[in-house]
Amino acid sequence: MSRATPVEVADLVAHLSVYRSSYPAITALYACNQYGKGEHAYINRLPVEIVDMIVIEMLYEQYPAATKEWYDKSECFEDRCMRECHFTPPEMEEVLNDALEERMRAHNSDPAEICLETGCKGTCISYPAVGDEDVQDILVDDGIYGDIHHVRRQQWRAFVDEDFIRDNVRGVSQM
């Protein structure tokens, strides 16, 4: 009887991509440990357990960034992403400032002038939040959202295609 452990696909893909990109360094590290020669080849004096710990640290160091990257791509692929996730913080700040300018133009005033509707001297113009309609309209109108969204979907599809799965699962099934 065999058991399977459910795995989040984005986690699996992130870990596979980190392992795949680190494989040459890992292979070189083990080869140097086993066959290293010379006066200054200190790595060959280390026990294999220590080398294993070095490899684990190499991989763990890369997992958080890779996991975030692949979760973002999987959310785009499944259309579960939010528009604001496609922008860097400086880009979002620019979008929020654009929305504030739009609000100020809609009130025909700057914050120092008296708003004709309420007489509030601009206090009715609040700084926009990410969920506000003005901001969402700007995010949709800006071409960056669609471009980034499309690229992430393509990257996910390319990485999780049949060739990749066939090449990587073959090695796992032979264990």
Order of alpha helices (4+ residues) and beta strands (2+ residues): alpha-alpha-alpha-alpha-alpha-alpha
